[in-house]
Amino acid sequence: MKRIIVFTAALLTISTVSHAQMNRVRDVDYFPRSEVYLQYGAPSVIELTTLLSPSFHDELTNGDTRNHKFSGIAGIGYNFFVHPRVSIGIDFGYGYSSADIYLTEDSEFGPAGAPQFACRATIMNYSGHISGSFIYWQHGAMECSGALYLGASWQDESMVDVARSGIEPNDRLHFSYHITAIKFRYGDMLGGFAELGFGYRGLVNLGLSIKI
């Protein structure tokens, strides 16, 4: 009888500990906690304001770009929850874009000739940001949040046949940002997310994250 009582007590203890550990992992309000994530988004403001922008390279009067290629933005980030619903973080992103640049010469005596190939421009973007996010709704494993990212982006530009065109590559460091209007995340410890926003992360963003 004594052995049965001890055995029953041991089972109850193991069951209680296991249940507590499960709840600790799955409780979205467990605090403090950290989150690591991988994400991909497109199209981004960085892509839309470089090779697709009419003001890209001021010397390209009467010029245009063709054969555009964009990679979107791939990134990795870390969040630390300072409150069950509020987190601060840091992230890094990378994107690639390229296009053929064509120039059209002005003519004082008639229509200008057909655009002539000048060079192929390639821009690699490296971004770093600090962020703040707020979870404004959660139910079970589902949560909705918004976020603001502020930082800088380095644009590393290179060109093929640049000597022929006379266009100088324009490497530059500039202010970068992103506003996440709404982000849906589903999962307890390991989860997937999708978000809509505007900025360097892309208008539509998908990713995976783990909370520990």
VMD Tcl script that draws the C-alpha trace (Angstrom):
set ca {
  {0.00 0.00 0.00}
  {2.83 2.35 0.90}
  {4.53 1.68 -2.43}
  {1.30 2.44 -4.29}
  {0.95 5.79 -2.48}
  {4.58 6.72 -3.21}
  {4.20 5.69 -6.86}
  {0.97 7.70 -7.22}
  {2.58 10.75 -5.61}
  {5.54 10.49 -8.00}
  {3.24 10.33 -11.01}
  {1.30 13.36 -9.79}
  {4.55 15.29 -9.26}
  {5.85 14.44 -12.73}
  {2.49 15.32 -14.27}
  {2.38 18.67 -12.43}
  {5.94 19.60 -13.43}
  {5.34 18.64 -17.06}
  {2.10 20.63 -17.16}
  {3.81 23.66 -15.63}
  {6.68 23.48 -18.13}
  {4.23 23.18 -21.03}
  {2.26 26.19 -19.85}
  {5.44 28.15 -19.34}
  {6.45 27.65 -22.96}
  {2.98 28.19 -24.42}
  {1.89 31.09 -22.26}
  {2.17 34.16 -24.51}
  {2.34 36.35 -21.41}
  {5.39 34.57 -19.98}
  {7.71 37.40 -19.01}
  {10.51 38.26 -19.47}
  {11.28 36.54 -22.75}
  {13.21 36.99 -25.99}
  {12.35 36.39 -29.64}
  {14.61 35.58 -32.60}
  {13.19 35.72 -36.12}
  {13.95 35.33 -39.82}
  {11.91 37.30 -42.35}
  {11.48 38.04 -46.05}
  {9.55 40.94 -47.59}
  {8.93 42.68 -50.93}
  {8.75 45.13 -52.54}
  {10.65 47.54 -50.29}
  {10.94 51.32 -50.34}
  {14.68 50.91 -50.95}
  {13.95 49.08 -54.20}
  {11.21 51.46 -55.31}
  {13.28 54.62 -54.69}
  {16.48 53.60 -56.49}
  {16.40 52.06 -59.96}
  {12.66 52.66 -60.43}
  {12.83 56.31 -59.33}
  {12.78 59.05 -62.04}
  {15.40 60.97 -60.03}
  {17.84 58.04 -59.91}
  {21.12 59.51 -61.20}
  {20.46 63.16 -62.05}
  {22.68 62.90 -65.13}
  {20.18 60.51 -66.72}
  {18.11 63.21 -68.43}
  {15.86 61.54 -71.01}
  {17.06 58.16 -69.80}
  {15.17 55.13 -68.56}
  {15.79 51.74 -66.97}
  {14.82 48.27 -68.19}
  {15.15 44.60 -67.24}
  {14.65 45.23 -63.54}
  {15.49 42.53 -61.02}
  {14.71 42.72 -57.30}
  {15.48 40.20 -54.60}
  {13.26 41.61 -51.87}
  {14.62 42.01 -48.34}
  {15.86 39.08 -46.28}
  {16.56 39.77 -42.63}
  {17.28 38.48 -39.15}
  {16.30 40.13 -35.89}
  {16.07 39.92 -32.11}
  {13.38 41.29 -29.75}
  {13.44 41.58 -25.97}
  {10.15 41.98 -24.12}
  {10.27 44.77 -21.56}
  {6.57 44.14 -20.86}
  {4.35 41.16 -21.78}
  {3.01 43.24 -24.69}
  {5.93 45.57 -25.44}
  {9.32 44.69 -26.95}
  {12.41 46.47 -28.23}
  {14.80 44.98 -30.72}
  {17.44 45.17 -33.42}
  {17.51 43.71 -36.89}
  {19.61 43.52 -40.05}
  {18.47 43.19 -43.66}
  {19.92 42.62 -47.11}
  {18.49 43.27 -50.56}
  {19.66 43.22 -54.17}
  {18.40 45.09 -57.22}
  {19.67 45.68 -60.76}
  {18.59 47.21 -64.07}
  {19.87 48.17 -67.52}
  {20.20 51.94 -67.96}
  {19.46 53.50 -71.36}
  {20.16 57.10 -72.43}
  {18.52 59.21 -75.11}
  {20.44 62.14 -76.58}
  {18.72 65.51 -77.03}
  {18.45 66.92 -80.50}
  {17.86 70.56 -81.49}
  {16.83 69.69 -85.05}
  {14.30 66.93 -84.59}
  {13.18 63.95 -82.61}
  {15.80 62.32 -80.46}
  {17.21 58.98 -81.51}
  {16.38 55.61 -80.01}
  {17.60 55.05 -76.44}
  {21.09 53.56 -76.31}
  {22.32 51.10 -73.70}
  {24.63 52.87 -71.23}
  {25.38 50.35 -68.47}
  {23.90 47.81 -66.08}
  {23.59 49.10 -62.52}
  {23.50 46.85 -59.46}
  {22.67 48.01 -55.94}
  {23.22 45.94 -52.79}
  {21.44 47.27 -49.69}
  {22.61 46.59 -46.13}
  {20.24 47.79 -43.41}
  {20.31 47.96 -39.63}
  {17.50 49.16 -37.35}
  {16.31 49.44 -33.80}
  {12.64 48.72 -33.26}
  {9.74 48.95 -30.88}
  {6.59 46.82 -31.10}
  {3.30 46.54 -29.24}
  {0.94 43.53 -29.09}
  {-2.56 45.03 -29.12}
  {-4.56 41.77 -29.33}
  {-3.88 38.16 -28.43}
  {-5.96 35.03 -28.01}
  {-4.38 31.67 -27.37}
  {-1.56 31.14 -29.85}
  {-2.68 34.03 -32.08}
  {-1.49 37.61 -31.60}
  {-1.63 40.89 -33.54}
  {0.92 43.67 -33.19}
  {2.34 46.82 -34.76}
  {5.90 48.10 -34.86}
  {8.21 50.97 -35.82}
  {11.77 50.50 -37.15}
  {14.35 53.30 -37.41}
  {17.91 53.02 -38.66}
  {20.22 53.40 -41.64}
  {20.88 51.68 -44.95}
  {24.10 51.49 -46.96}
  {23.64 51.27 -50.73}
  {26.63 49.75 -52.50}
  {26.29 50.48 -56.22}
  {28.34 48.94 -59.03}
  {28.09 49.19 -62.81}
  {29.09 47.21 -65.89}
  {30.36 49.22 -68.89}
  {30.50 52.34 -66.71}
  {33.54 53.72 -68.61}
  {31.47 53.70 -71.79}
  {28.55 55.58 -70.25}
  {30.46 58.04 -68.09}
  {28.03 57.50 -65.19}
  {29.63 57.37 -61.75}
  {28.45 54.78 -59.17}
  {26.66 56.44 -56.27}
  {27.38 54.66 -52.99}
  {25.53 56.27 -50.11}
  {24.38 55.95 -46.52}
  {20.87 57.16 -45.79}
  {18.09 57.09 -43.22}
  {15.91 53.97 -43.31}
  {12.61 53.11 -41.64}
  {9.66 50.75 -41.62}
  {6.15 50.98 -40.18}
  {4.31 47.71 -39.54}
  {0.59 48.44 -39.57}
  {-0.50 44.93 -38.65}
  {1.37 41.72 -37.95}
  {-0.28 38.34 -37.35}
  {1.74 35.69 -35.53}
  {0.52 32.19 -34.78}
  {2.36 29.80 -32.50}
  {3.49 29.44 -28.93}
  {7.23 28.94 -28.71}
  {7.79 28.44 -32.47}
  {5.52 30.45 -34.74}
  {5.03 31.91 -38.18}
  {4.04 35.48 -38.97}
  {2.75 37.65 -41.80}
  {2.59 41.43 -41.82}
  {1.56 44.45 -43.88}
  {3.55 47.66 -43.67}
  {5.56 50.30 -45.47}
  {9.33 50.69 -45.54}
  {12.52 48.70 -45.91}
  {10.96 45.33 -44.87}
  {8.56 45.34 -47.82}
  {4.84 45.91 -48.22}
  {4.19 42.22 -47.50}
  {6.41 40.33 -45.09}
  {6.58 36.66 -44.06}
  {8.74 34.93 -41.48}
  {9.38 32.50 -38.66}
  {10.24 33.26 -35.04}
  {11.04 31.46 -31.81}
  {10.27 32.80 -28.34}
  {12.39 31.65 -25.44}
}
mol new
graphics top color blue
foreach p $ca { graphics top sphere $p radius 0.5 }
foreach p [lrange $ca 0 end-1] q [lrange $ca 1 end] { graphics top cylinder $p $q radius 0.2 }
display resetview
